Amino acid sequence: MKIYKIKVNGKSYKVEVESVEEVKSDSPATITETKKEEPKRVSSGNVNEVPSPIQGSVTDVKVKVGDVVKKGQTLLIIEAMKLENEVVSPFDGEVAEVLVSKGQNVTAKEVVITIK
């Protein structure tokens, strides 16, 4: 166990630090990359599912079945913690199903729209 003296906002603190595992910093095995996880798009045949990126309440649905959408077009708006979040189309296609309606609560990764 090592004892360090740390100064925070002009006040000194003594901190004891216990080494649990020793890691060599120049070993390539210890270097890890963190990738931002993209929403999963499940394809069954030629239909793609668009999941909700967050948990919240649907405040507006901007498309209906049969609408042709472009990649990046807003499909619906979900309110979470007083913030409105746009769910955009990850690809071009035609709306096959709208699985939510205004006022409905959704969970993260729940399929909200399918596009063919």
PyMOL commands that set and color helices and strands:
alter all, ss='L'
color gray80, all
select helices_A, chain A and resi 28-30
alter helices_A, ss='H'
color red, helices_A
select strands_A, chain A and resi 2-8+11-17+43-44+47-51+56-61+68-69+74-80+83-88+93-98+105-106+111-115
alter strands_A, ss='S'
color yellow, strands_A
deselect
rebuild
show_as cartoon
